[in-house]
């Protein structure tokens, strides 16, 4: 249940759940709005690689909708490995992998993924939220 504080901020509280972990909802909503992205050069990816990456992303999205985060994590990881090292899209996939780790309650792995993002982009708000959580 969303509640507004007097300062206008949202508090995420769910009955019967540990409220210290409710920042996951904030993490998800912020991931789409973005934040500071790592500075990388624009990298061209071949049509074949693009097709494979898109297929893995789509499979991962379907897994997330089914709340099968292990399968989604594997699909995101496959897509990540297909992309060149300096491709900006890898950072987005890293954030999505961190989200999967959070939902699997593998907090150390989520923090590790967030740390990877922060090394390249110290201003990434999403990564900071993951590490603090």
N, C-alpha and C positions, 0 to 999 in steps of 0.2 A: 504494500500500500504506500503510495507516494504521499508525503506530507510536506507542507511548506513551513519553514521556520519563520519567525518574525523578520529575519534578515532577507527573506525571499529565496533562500537556498532550499534545495530538495533534500529530504531525508528519506532513505530507502529502508523501510521496515516491513518485514513479513512476519506475521504471527507464527510463533513456534519455531523460529529459525534463529541461528546465531547472527545477530545484526552486524557483527564485525566483518562478515564476508559479503555484505550486500553491496559493496563497492563494485562487485562484478557487473551489476547492471549499469553502473556509471561507465565502466570500462567499455562495455559493448556499445553504448550510445555514443561515446566519444570517438570510438574507432572510425566511424563513418564521417564525422565532421573533420577529422584530421587534427593535426597539430604540426609541430615542426617535423619536416621530413629530412632525412639525411641528404646531404649534398652529394649527388652522384651525377656522373655524366649520363646523357641520354644514350641508351644502348639499344641497338637494333637487334631484334630477335627474329630468327627465321620463321616463316609461316608454319612450318612443321612443328617447331618447338612451341610456338604460340598456341597452336591447336592442342597440343598435349597439355600444356599448362592450363589452358581454359577447361579442358576436360577434367583435369584433377581438381581444379577449383570448384567446378560444378558438382563433382562427386562429393567433395568435402562439404559443400553447402547442403546437399541432400542429407548427408550424415548428421550434420548439426541439427537440421530440422527434426530428425528422428532421435535427437539427443544421444547419438552414438559418437561420442567425442574421440574415442580411440581411432575409429575409422577415419574421421575427419582429420585428425592429426597426421595420420599416415599419408592421406591424400595431399594435404598441404605440404608435407615434407617432400613428397615426390615432385611436386610442382617447384618447390624451392630449389631442389637439386638440379633441375633442368635449366634454370636461369643462370646467366653469367654472373660472376661475383660482384661486379659493380652496377648491377641492374637495380633501379629504385624499387621495383616491384617486390624484390626479396624482402624489403623491410615490412611491407604490408603483410606478406605471408608470415613473417616472424611474429608480428602482432597477433595474427590469427592463431598461430601455434600456441602463443602464450595464453590466449583465451581458452583454447582446448585444454591446456594443462590446468588452468584454474578450475574448469568444470570437472576435471578428473581428480581434483583436489591434490594435484602434484605441484604444490606451491613452490618448492625449490626449483623445479624445472621452469615454472612460469617466471620466476625471478631471474633465472639465468637467461631466458629469452629476452626479457625486458632489459637486462644488462647489456646484451648484444646490441640492442637498438640504441641504448644510451651512450655506448662507446662511439657510435657514428653520429648520433644526434643528441647531445646533452639537453636540448630544449624540448624533447618529445614528452608532452604531457601525458599521453597514454602510457608510455613506458614507466614514467615516474609513478603514476597511480598503481601500476602493477607491482612495482618494487615496494611501495609503501604499505600496500594492503596487507 
